[in-house]
Amino acid sequence: MTSSLRVLGIDPGLTRCGVGVVNVDGSRRGTLVHVGVIRSSPDAEIGDRLSIVAAGIRAVIAEHRPHAVAVERVFAQQNTHSVMGTAQASGVALLIASESGLPAATHTPSEVKAAVTGYGAADKRQVQTMIARILRLDELPQPADAADALAIALCHAWRRGGAASSSGQAALTPAQRAWADAEKRVGRTYLRATP
């Protein structure tokens, strides 16, 4: 990354859809731009709920003009009703990114947790704590959906930016350094394995 990248992270959901926008500079330092939650009533019709989520995402894109959108990838759960709502909100988010001409990507929950905490099975509180440290916030971002959206945005920016240069290593958090080192190891292993 040679200049600042602005990413909209989305933690999809129908009742609470977390949205977070961060700027990440060439040294992988993140700055909070916006964080919030789009809410819809569980009693409303599904079409109306999806419309509320869509309008909220469109409003964030219009106001903050991100360069890219990152959405948490839907994963299998025991509760099929919950996963269906999450999948529907995810689809809406990806559609709006495409309609807005923005590149979009999905990241798994474990990938996002590993990026910001260094541990793929971190709990919600650990993610919130690391997001507050990384973005230099006075308080933990609330609710957890909002913190997750910021984590998704940071994960995407760091992955897109690749490993930090040696001159930028000192400015990285421990989780960022671990992520950059892991990217380097994977790259070297891949290069050795190819003819």
Secondary structure by P-SEA (a helix, b strand, c coil): cccbbbbbbbbccccbbbbbbbbbccccbbbbcbbbbbbbbccccaaaaaaaaaaaaaaaaaaccccbbbbccccccccaaaaaaaaaaaaaaaaaaaaacbbbbbbcaaaaaaaccccccccaaaaaaaaaaaaccccccccaaaaaaaaaaaaaaaaaaccccccccccccaaaaaaaaaaaaaaaaaaaacc
